[in-house]
Amino acid sequence: MDVIISFFKDYVAWLSLPKIWITDIIEILIIAFVIYHVIRWVKQTRAWMLLKGLIVLLGLWFVATILNLDVIIYIFYKSINVGIIALIIIFQPEFRKALEKLGQNNIMTPIFYFSDSKDKNERFSNESLNAIVKATFQLAKTKTGALVVIEKDVTLYDFEKTGIAIDSLVSSQLLINIFEHNTPLHDGAVIIRGNRIAAATCYLPLSDNMQISKDLGTRHRAAVGISEASDSLTIIVSEETGKVSIAMGGTLIRNVDGDYLKSQLVAMQNRVADVKKIKLWKRRFKPGKDNIQANNQSNVTDKQVNRWKEDEHERKVD
Ligand SMILES: Nc1ncnc2c1ncn2[C@@H]1O[C@H](COP(=O)(O)OP(=O)(O)OP(=O)(O)O)[C@@H](O)[C@H]1O
């Protein structure tokens, strides 16, 4: 009898759940969060293909182990170290992007908020904002291709270095002139920092996002590329169609109108006083389906980018 009781005691003890502390829950949440983001990252990059390849290799290794194929197993073990180093080298750009994104994340901002980040007041004046919008639509009217990157918190100095320094106040005339065909500065991108055009003819990184429409060329791909590498907002004027698009947070919104562009720039301007104005304007302005997301924002945040993504999905342009 004692044996049976002790068996059941042991059995029940084995079945009972261990005590769960608050730290365990926190740990589970952190691990779940990390796994979720790793899976998302893997799906958005070339790593997805690689993962499929790895699963096939793992299957082969499994079969080799069951069938005791010693030579194959030996080769597998010998290749693991080389394989890991090769993966790090091949996926260096993706790792870099992922770490940069982590650094840009809003969660980190209060922790690593150094004083070298820009003044949190107005990013650029209303004059600059109007000049940018005016130039964009003038260029669009004449189907003049243009690429304008507006810097936010992440410095674009590395990309600025690839171009020709301008360092001049933003004006619509200057922007139009820069992108004029057959002029020395028209190729590549303009970078705007605050109220100044920092540089022209800048080379931007091309996005390897496979979801970008095939009928878009390198200008649009470069815009998405810089928006993946930074928190900037990029305006693209298509030479082919004269349509205006914007890229931010890895998302491309095509065929935007002046009101939409203006509202995005106002949100990016970071003016405390303007937040109230936007709200008032929002009440008066009857937004079309395409503008709804933009006008609900008082600042460009991850939330906004997510809404853009929904917006893009709605448009089904790509
Ligand atoms: N990596 C880059 N960085 C900056 N500018 C670039 C880059 N790649 C291309 N461009 C600009 O885009 C121009 C080529 O545009 P392309 O026709 O390939 O693009 P697109 O997206 O089809 O745009 P469009 O609708 O204007 O034709 C180049 O002349 C150059 O000015």
The ligand as a Gaussian input file, in Angstrom:
#p B3LYP/6-31G(d) Opt

LIG

0 1
 N       20.789000      54.553000     -55.248000
 C       20.375000      55.727000     -55.686000
 N       20.567000      56.831000     -54.953000
 C       20.130000      58.020000     -55.381000
 N       19.490000      58.212000     -56.519000
 C       19.272000      57.168000     -57.314000
 C       19.696000      55.863000     -56.928000
 N       19.339000      55.004000     -57.898000
 C       18.725000      55.739000     -58.839000
 N       18.662000      57.037000     -58.500000
 C       18.079000      58.130000     -59.272000
 O       17.007000      57.597000     -60.015000
 C       17.244000      57.777000     -61.415000
 C       16.819000      56.541000     -62.148000
 O       15.505000      56.336000     -61.928000
 P       14.699000      55.074000     -62.494000
 O       14.073000      55.468000     -63.789000
 O       15.537000      53.854000     -62.465000
 O       13.704000      54.959000     -61.313000
 P       12.137000      54.894000     -61.201000
 O       11.884000      54.452000     -59.806000
 O       11.554000      54.106000     -62.342000
 O       11.699000      56.393000     -61.305000
 P       10.939000      57.164000     -62.496000
 O        9.486000      56.858000     -62.269000
 O       11.307000      58.578000     -62.211000
 O       11.470000      56.637000     -63.797000
 C       18.726000      57.980000     -61.533000
 O       19.006000      58.795000     -62.667000
 C       19.083000      58.674000     -60.258000
 O       18.878000      60.072000     -60.358000

